[in-house]
Amino acid sequence: MSDTAKLTRGGIRGHLVTQTTPMIIGVAAIMSIGLVDAYFIGQLGSTELAAIAFIFPISVALTSMGVGVMVGINSVVARALGSGDSAMAARRANLGIVFAVSLGILMGLALYALLDPLFTLMNADDQTRPFIRAYMQPFALGFPLLMTIMGFNGVLRGQGEARKTSYISICYAAANWVLDPILITGAFGFEGFGIVGAAYATLSGWGIAILLGLWLIRSTALPFKPMMIRHSAVIEPLTAILRVAGPASFSNSINPIGLSVLTAMAAVEGQAAVAGFGAAGRLQSFALVPLLALSGSIGAIVGQNWGADLPRRARGAVAYAGGFCLLYGLAVAVLLFAFGERFASLFSDEPAVIEQFASYLAIAVWGYAGFGLLITGNGVLNAVDRAPLALLQSAARVFLVMLPFAWLLRDSWGAEAIYAAELVANLAGGALAALIVWRILRDKPHA
C-alpha cells in the first residue's frame, strides 16, 4: 500500500468530511459564477436573460465532458496510488493533463464552427441568436483553458488533495465576481460590453486559475512534468484514462444535453418560460452544490480503497454518502419550495418570468435527493472502473424517462410537463443508481 494513498487509512466519515467540505466551497464558487452572470445579465433585459438560458445547458454539457476527463484522471491516479505504484500514477497524471489540453483545443474549435446550427436546432429565435453568438464565440476559443484546469484538478483529486482543488475554483470564481459587474453592465465610468462581458470575465478567471494550479501541483507527490511522457509508454496510461473518461464524459454531459432539449421545448411556450426555466436552473445548480461536491470527492475515497483491496471501507463510504443525499436533498427541497417566488424576484421583475421560475421550483425540487444518489453513484462506478454502467444509468434517466415524459405531456400540461419530467427522471435515476452501485460493491469479497 502506497504511503501516498492516505485515504486508505483513518476513519471513513472523517475522510468524507475532509474531502467533501473544501470541495463544497470550490463547487459553490463555481456555481456562483452562473448566478452572478444571470443577475447582471438579467439587468440588461429579458432577451439577454433568455439568451443565457439557451447557453446554460450547452456550456454545462461541455464543462461536464471536461469533468468526465477529470474523473478519468482522478480514477486512474487514485487506483495506481492505492495499489502502491507511484511511478504508474505519475505517468498517468502527466499524460492526463496533456490529453485534457489537447481535447480542449479540438472541442473549442468544433463548438466555434457549429454555433449557429446548434442554437437554431434549440429553437433560439432571430432576436436571441446574436446575443448567444456574442457570448459563445470567445467562450469556445477559450475552452482549452478550462480543460487545463480539469487536468490539474483530476491529478489533485486522485491524490486526495481536495483543498487545493477548492483553491483553484475559488480563484477563478473570485475573478468573475469582480469582473462581471465591470465588464457586463459597466462601472467606474466604463460602459461595459453587455452579455459578451460575462464571457470575458470567465476567460480571465480561467487564465488566473491555471497559474495558481501550476503553483499548487508542483508541491504534490505528482508534479506536472510533461517531459516524462517522452520516456514512457503512452498507449497503456491513455487507454486506462479513456476507459473511464470516455463513458464518464458522456455520462456527465447527458443531463445537460437533456436540459438542452427541455429548453427547446420550453421555447415553444414562449420567452418567459425559457428565461424562468434557465434562471431557476442556475439557482438549482447552486442549491445542489453539496451533492455535486460529494459526487466528486467520493471517487478518490472509493478508488484508493478499492485499489488497495479494502472493499469494506469503500462500501462504508458509499453508505454514508447515500444517507447524506437523502437528508440534504429533502431539506433543500423544502427551503426552495417555500421561498420560490422570493428567489425569482432576484433575477427578474417581469411577472411572467417569475411565475415560470416559481412553478419550476415548486415541482422539480422534490427530486433533488434522487439526483444526488444518481451523481454520487456515477462517481462510485467511475472510481471502480465501471464507467460504462454510470453512462448506462444516466442515459436511461434522460432518454427513457425525462424526454419521453416531457414530450408526451407537453401539449396538455404545457411548461409544467417539462418541470415534472425532471422530477420523475431524478426519482427513477436515483433508485436505479442505488440498486446498481450496491450490487457492484457487494460482489467483491470482504477484506
DABEL-V372401 format. One record per residue. N is the residue number from 0. RES is the residue in three letters. PSI is psi as a letter, one per 20 degrees, with the letter a starting at -180 (none if undefined). Layout:
n | res | psi
N | RES | PSI
N | RES | PSI
//
This chain:
n | res | psi
0 | MET | p
1 | SER | q
2 | ASP | h
3 | THR | i
4 | ALA | m
5 | LYS | i
6 | LEU | i
7 | THR | i
8 | ARG | q
9 | GLY | r
10 | GLY | p
11 | ILE | g
12 | ARG | h
13 | GLY | g
14 | HIS | g
15 | LEU | g
16 | VAL | g
17 | THR | h
18 | GLN | h
19 | THR | h
20 | THR | g
21 | PRO | h
22 | MET | h
23 | ILE | g
24 | ILE | g
25 | GLY | g
26 | VAL | h
27 | ALA | h
28 | ALA | g
29 | ILE | g
30 | MET | h
31 | SER | h
32 | ILE | g
33 | GLY | h
34 | LEU | g
35 | VAL | g
36 | ASP | g
37 | ALA | h
38 | TYR | g
39 | PHE | h
40 | ILE | h
41 | GLY | h
42 | GLN | i
43 | LEU | h
44 | GLY | r
45 | SER | h
46 | THR | g
47 | GLU | h
48 | LEU | h
49 | ALA | h
50 | ALA | g
51 | ILE | h
52 | ALA | h
53 | PHE | h
54 | ILE | h
55 | PHE | g
56 | PRO | h
57 | ILE | g
58 | SER | h
59 | VAL | h
60 | ALA | g
61 | LEU | g
62 | THR | h
63 | SER | h
64 | MET | h
65 | GLY | h
66 | VAL | h
67 | GLY | g
68 | VAL | g
69 | MET | g
70 | VAL | g
71 | GLY | g
72 | ILE | g
73 | ASN | g
74 | SER | g
75 | VAL | h
76 | VAL | g
77 | ALA | g
78 | ARG | h
79 | ALA | g
80 | LEU | g
81 | GLY | h
82 | SER | i
83 | GLY | j
84 | ASP | n
85 | SER | h
86 | ALA | g
87 | MET | g
88 | ALA | g
89 | ALA | g
90 | ARG | g
91 | ARG | h
92 | ALA | g
93 | ASN | g
94 | LEU | h
95 | GLY | g
96 | ILE | g
97 | VAL | g
98 | PHE | g
99 | ALA | g
100 | VAL | g
101 | SER | g
102 | LEU | h
103 | GLY | h
104 | ILE | g
105 | LEU | g
106 | MET | g
107 | GLY | g
108 | LEU | g
109 | ALA | g
110 | LEU | g
111 | TYR | g
112 | ALA | h
113 | LEU | j
114 | LEU | g
115 | ASP | g
116 | PRO | h
117 | LEU | g
118 | PHE | h
119 | THR | g
120 | LEU | h
121 | MET | j
122 | ASN | k
123 | ALA | p
124 | ASP | r
125 | ASP | h
126 | GLN | h
127 | THR | h
128 | ARG | h
129 | PRO | h
130 | PHE | h
131 | ILE | g
132 | ARG | g
133 | ALA | h
134 | TYR | g
135 | MET | h
136 | GLN | g
137 | PRO | h
138 | PHE | g
139 | ALA | g
140 | LEU | h
141 | GLY | j
142 | PHE | h
143 | PRO | h
144 | LEU | g
145 | LEU | h
146 | MET | h
147 | THR | g
148 | ILE | g
149 | MET | g
150 | GLY | g
151 | PHE | g
152 | ASN | h
153 | GLY | g
154 | VAL | g
155 | LEU | g
156 | ARG | g
157 | GLY | h
158 | GLN | i
159 | GLY | k
160 | GLU | l
161 | ALA | h
162 | ARG | h
163 | LYS | h
164 | THR | h
165 | SER | h
166 | TYR | g
167 | ILE | g
168 | SER | g
169 | ILE | h
170 | CYS | g
171 | TYR | h
172 | ALA | g
173 | ALA | h
174 | ALA | h
175 | ASN | g
176 | TRP | h
177 | VAL | g
178 | LEU | h
179 | ASP | g
180 | PRO | h
181 | ILE | g
182 | LEU | h
183 | ILE | f
184 | THR | i
185 | GLY | q
186 | ALA | q
187 | PHE | k
188 | GLY | i
189 | PHE | p
190 | GLU | h
191 | GLY | r
192 | PHE | i
193 | GLY | b
194 | ILE | h
195 | VAL | h
196 | GLY | h
197 | ALA | h
198 | ALA | g
199 | TYR | h
200 | ALA | g
201 | THR | g
202 | LEU | h
203 | SER | g
204 | GLY | g
205 | TRP | g
206 | GLY | g
207 | ILE | h
208 | ALA | h
209 | ILE | g
210 | LEU | g
211 | LEU | g
212 | GLY | g
213 | LEU | h
214 | TRP | h
215 | LEU | h
216 | ILE | h
217 | ARG | h
218 | SER | j
219 | THR | r
220 | ALA | i
221 | LEU | m
222 | PRO | r
223 | PHE | o
224 | LYS | m
225 | PRO | h
226 | MET | i
227 | MET | h
228 | ILE | h
229 | ARG | h
230 | HIS | k
231 | SER | r
232 | ALA | q
233 | VAL | h
234 | ILE | g
235 | GLU | g
236 | PRO | h
237 | LEU | h
238 | THR | g
239 | ALA | g
240 | ILE | g
241 | LEU | h
242 | ARG | h
243 | VAL | g
244 | ALA | h
245 | GLY | f
246 | PRO | h
247 | ALA | h
248 | SER | g
249 | PHE | h
250 | SER | g
251 | ASN | h
252 | SER | i
253 | ILE | g
254 | ASN | g
255 | PRO | h
256 | ILE | g
257 | GLY | h
258 | LEU | h
259 | SER | g
260 | VAL | g
261 | LEU | h
262 | THR | g
263 | ALA | h
264 | MET | h
265 | ALA | h
266 | ALA | h
267 | VAL | h
268 | GLU | i
269 | GLY | r
270 | GLN | h
271 | ALA | h
272 | ALA | g
273 | VAL | g
274 | ALA | g
275 | GLY | g
276 | PHE | g
277 | GLY | g
278 | ALA | g
279 | ALA | h
280 | GLY | h
281 | ARG | h
282 | LEU | g
283 | GLN | g
284 | SER | h
285 | PHE | h
286 | ALA | h
287 | LEU | j
288 | VAL | g
289 | PRO | h
290 | LEU | g
291 | LEU | g
292 | ALA | g
293 | LEU | g
294 | SER | h
295 | GLY | h
296 | SER | h
297 | ILE | h
298 | GLY | g
299 | ALA | h
300 | ILE | g
301 | VAL | g
302 | GLY | g
303 | GLN | g
304 | ASN | h
305 | TRP | g
306 | GLY | h
307 | ALA | j
308 | ASP | l
309 | LEU | m
310 | PRO | h
311 | ARG | h
312 | ARG | h
313 | ALA | g
314 | ARG | h
315 | GLY | g
316 | ALA | g
317 | VAL | h
318 | ALA | g
319 | TYR | g
320 | ALA | g
321 | GLY | g
322 | GLY | h
323 | PHE | g
324 | CYS | g
325 | LEU | g
326 | LEU | g
327 | TYR | g
328 | GLY | g
329 | LEU | h
330 | ALA | g
331 | VAL | h
332 | ALA | g
333 | VAL | g
334 | LEU | g
335 | LEU | h
336 | PHE | h
337 | ALA | h
338 | PHE | k
339 | GLY | g
340 | GLU | h
341 | ARG | g
342 | PHE | h
343 | ALA | h
344 | SER | i
345 | LEU | h
346 | PHE | h
347 | SER | q
348 | ASP | j
349 | GLU | p
350 | PRO | h
351 | ALA | h
352 | VAL | g
353 | ILE | g
354 | GLU | g
355 | GLN | h
356 | PHE | g
357 | ALA | h
358 | SER | g
359 | TYR | g
360 | LEU | h
361 | ALA | h
362 | ILE | g
363 | ALA | h
364 | VAL | h
365 | TRP | i
366 | GLY | j
367 | TYR | g
368 | ALA | g
369 | GLY | h
370 | PHE | h
371 | GLY | g
372 | LEU | h
373 | LEU | g
374 | ILE | h
375 | THR | h
376 | GLY | h
377 | ASN | g
378 | GLY | h
379 | VAL | g
380 | LEU | h
381 | ASN | h
382 | ALA | h
383 | VAL | k
384 | ASP | k
385 | ARG | l
386 | ALA | h
387 | PRO | h
388 | LEU | h
389 | ALA | g
390 | LEU | g
391 | LEU | g
392 | GLN | h
393 | SER | g
394 | ALA | g
395 | ALA | g
396 | ARG | g
397 | VAL | g
398 | PHE | h
399 | LEU | i
400 | VAL | f
401 | MET | g
402 | LEU | g
403 | PRO | h
404 | PHE | g
405 | ALA | g
406 | TRP | g
407 | LEU | h
408 | LEU | i
409 | ARG | h
410 | ASP | h
411 | SER | h
412 | TRP | i
413 | GLY | b
414 | ALA | h
415 | GLU | h
416 | ALA | h
417 | ILE | g
418 | TYR | g
419 | ALA | h
420 | ALA | h
421 | GLU | h
422 | LEU | g
423 | VAL | g
424 | ALA | h
425 | ASN | g
426 | LEU | g
427 | ALA | g
428 | GLY | g
429 | GLY | g
430 | ALA | g
431 | LEU | g
432 | ALA | g
433 | ALA | g
434 | LEU | g
435 | ILE | g
436 | VAL | g
437 | TRP | h
438 | ARG | h
439 | ILE | g
440 | LEU | h
441 | ARG | i
442 | ASP | i
443 | LYS | p
444 | PRO | q
445 | HIS | q
446 | ALA | none
//
